[in-house]
């Protein structure tokens, strides 16, 4: 009996300790690569093409508790959501001024007030995908095209997915290679790694706002009912709320509650990145972005312009981590990790 009890205890412990299985499945017809954890949704790499989205994105992103941390609109509208900035979809990577082309604001709903010229990021292939216990990996390629559909940059991106009982992790490692001519990323506030969060993770608004893009086009963000809106930014440099915007830090945490699930969503810069530690383009209405390439813009000219430049054939790599933790309340952004 004692031996049987010990065996049952050891078996139960082994079951509890088993890592969660990440599965990655490509559906070419849907132009979608689904990432699941133990058969439940985590995220998807979607590339429906420029008649739907002007860049590939991860959408949606779902917490360990089963809640989408990303906004649904415009793909899957939810009651009470904001309907501004149609180019804010899921989690994406682009920039507002690449050889004069705006990759950030481009969408199928772009209005005549946005003059462009616009760039488009076109998915070109899946190099590899691999699931596993507690981790998975997806490698994809894309072309950054100018207004005439001429190649400006080649992109190779590796997504590494992690899962535990109470967390989800996405590492994005993106290498950009200049094609036939010099590529200049002119200082611009609109970039670079970004996600648009669910309404519950926005910061409660106290007044309507108007936000102006790099071309002077204004977007009105109205005051909405704050019921259930619980978000708060905090940076690793102890900046909080709206004060995070335009400051530098190696990470920023956004805490909040969706339903009964306490969440902390942390975006982390990497020491090897250009411009480390990055500037933060984080807005209370739900835009959560890190941009290392606009120092003169974020400092009102106090810092010299970077105007980061790639010579033909040269490459640059950007590394970021998104950490979604469940069951945690208000917290400071964590120390920079060294394992990725």
N, C-alpha and C positions, 0 to 999 in steps of 0.2 A: 504493500500500500504506500509506504514511504517513497519507494522508488518510482511508483506510478505518479505520485503527487509531484515529485521533483521533475519528472519527465514532462508532465503537463505544464508546470511552471516555466520550464526552459522553452518549451514549444510556444507558449503564449508570449514570452519575452521576445523570442525570435520574430514572431509575427508583428509585434508592436514596433520592433526595431527596423523592420524592412523599409528600405527607402521607397519613395513613391515613384511609380513608373511614368516616365514621360514618353508619349507617343507623338510622332510627327508624320503626317499623312498629306500627300499632295493630291489635289483635285484639279487637274489641268482644265477641265471644262468650266469650272467655277473660278479659275484663276486664283486659287486659294490654297495655302498650306496651313492646315490646322495643327495646333499644338495642344495636346490634352495631357492631363495628369490623372492617372488611374481612370481614364475614360471620360473625365469631366473637363469642360472647356478651360483653357488657360489663355491662349491668344491665337491669332492667325496672321500670317503674312499674306496680304491681299494685294493683287496687282491687276485690277479690272481694266486698266488702260486709260489713256488720256481723255476719252469721251465720258469717263466717270470720275476718275481721280488723276491729277496731274503728277502723281508720284506714288510709288508703293508705300504702304504703311503697315504697322502692326495694329490690328483692330479686331475685336475689342481686347482689352487686357482685364482679366478676371482674377480676383483675389482668391486666397485659399478658402475663404468663407463663401465663395460663389457670387460675389458682387462685382459688377463691372465698374472699374475705377475710371474708365474713359467715358467721355460724353457720347451719346448716341447720335445726335443730329450732326450732319445731315443724312447719314445713311439709314439710321434706325431711330427716328425721333421718339423722345419720351416726354410725358407730361411735365410741364414746369421748367423745361430746359431753355437755355438761351439759344437764340438762332442767329447769332452774329458770327462773323469770320468763317465762311463756309470752307475755307482751306484748312481749318483746324480739325483734322480727322485722326483719331487714334494717337499713335506715337510715330513721329516721322523725323527725317533728317534732310535739311536743305538750307538755302541761304538766300538773302534778299538782294544781293548784288554780285553777280559773277560775270565779269566782262560786260557789265551794264545790264545784264538780264536778271529779272526778278523771278526766282524760283519759289519764293515764300508765298506770295499772294496769289499765285496762279490757281484757278479753279474753274469748273464749268459754269459757275455762277458769277464770275468776275464781272463787275459793272464797268460801264464806259469811263467812270471816274478814274479807274486804274489804267494808266496809259501804257504800262509795259516799257520795253519789250519783255516778254515772259519766256522763261525757260521751262522745259518739261523733263521729268526724270522717267525714263522708260525701262521697265523691267526687261532684261534680256535672257535670263536663264537661272536655273537652279543647279549649282555645282555639286552639292552633296547635302544629304540630310540623314540624321542618325538620332534615334531615341535611346533611352537607357534608364537605368535605375537612378533616379534623382537628378538626372541631367540629360540634355539633348542639344543638338547642334544643327543649324541650318546655314548654308553658305549660298549666297545669291549674287547675281551681277545685274548692273543697270547702266544705262547711258544717260548722261546729262546733255540735253540737246538745246540748241539756241532757237531763236524764233523761226529760223529757216530749216529746222530739223537737222542742223549740222552738229556733229559731235564736238563737244567741248571737253568733257571729262568721262573717263571710264571709272565705274565704281565696282568694288568688290566688298561685300559686307558679310561678316560672320556674326550670326546670332547664337549666343549660348544661353540656354534656358536651364534654370534650376528650380527645384521644388522641395519643400519640406512640409511637415504637418501644418505649419502656420506662416509660411512665407513663399513668395514667388520671386525669382530673380531673372532679369534679362540683361545680358551683356551685349552691347553692340560695338563691334570693331569694324570701322569703315575705312577703306583705303581708296583715295581719289587719285587718279593719274591723268595729268594733262595730255590731251591728244596732240593735234598738229600745231598748236600755237600757245603762246603764253596765256595763262589764266590768272586773273587778278580778282581776289575776293576783297572788294572795296569795303572799308569800315561801314557797317550797317547794323542797326539794332535787331533786325529780323533774322534770326537764326538761333541755334543751328540744330541741336537735338531738342526735341520738344514733344510734349503731349498735352492734350486738352482733356481736363479731368471732368468727372461727373459733377452734376450740380451740387450734391451733398458735400463735395470736397472743395468747393469754392469758399472763399472767405465771405462772411456776411457783408453785404454792401450797405453803405450808409447814405449814398447819394448816386445819382446817375453820372456816368463818366463818358468822355469822348477821347478816343485814342487815335493818334495820327501816325500813319505809316511814313516810310522814308521819303515818299513822293508827296507828302502833305495831304493825303486822302484821309478824311476823318471817318471813324466808325463809332456810332453812338452805342453805348452799353447801358441799358436802362436800369433803374432801381427795381428789383423784384422782391417778392415775398421771401423772407429769409427763413421760413419754417424748414427745419431739417438741414440747414446750411451750416456746416461746422468746421470748415477748413481753416488752417493756420500754418503759414510758412515760418520756418526757423532755419537759419543758416548755421554752418559750422563756426562762423565768426560772431554768433549770437545776435545777428540782426533778426528782426521778427516782423511778420505781417508785410505790409506794403513797403517797409523800409528795406526789404531784401532786394527789391528791384534796383539794378544798376550797380550793385556791389559785387565784390569778388569773394569767392569761398570755394573750398574744394567739394562741398556738398550742401544740399538744401533738403530738408525734410518737410513734407506736407502732412500734417496730422488731421484726422477727422473721423466721422462716424457715418457709415451707411447701414441703415436698418439698425440691427443690434451689434454690428461688427465694428469694433475700434480698429482703425487703420493708421499706419504710417507709411507714406510713399516717399522714398528717398532717391534722389538723382545724384550720382556721384561723378565727378570729373576724375581724370587720370593724370598722374604726374608727368607722363610722357607726352601729353597733348600740347599742341601749340597754344600759347597764351595762358598756361596753367598758373594760378587757379583762375577758372573761367569767371566771366561776368554773368549775372543772372537776369534773364528777361522773364521774370515771374510776375504775373498779374493776378490780382485777387479774383477776377472773373473766371479763372480756370486755366489760363495759359501758363504752363510750367515749362520753361525753356532755359537752356544754358548756351551762351554764345561767347566763344573766346576771341572772335575776330573783329570786335567793334569797340576797342578801347576809347577812341576819340569821341565816339557817339555817347557812350555810357558816362563819360566824365565831362561832357560839354566842352570838349577840346582841351581839357587840362592834361590828358595823356596824349602822346603823339599818335598819329594815325598808324595803324599796322599795315593796311592794304596788302594783306598776305598774298604772295605771288608764287605760282608754280611755273617753272620753265617747261617747255615742251618735253614730254616723256618722263618728267619727274613726278614723284608721288608724295602724298602725305597721309598719315593714318590718324584717325580720331577714335578714342576709346571711351565708352561711357557705361555705367551700370545703373539699372533701375531696380530698386529693392522694394517689394510690397510686403509689409509685415502686418499680420492680423493679431488681434488680441492685445494691441499696445495702444496706449493713449498718447497724450502730448509729450513730445520728446525732442531733444536736440538732435541735429544731424550727426551721424556717427563719424568716427575718425576714418580717414582714407584707408581702404584695404590695400593689401599688397599681393593678393593672390590671383590677380587677373591681368 
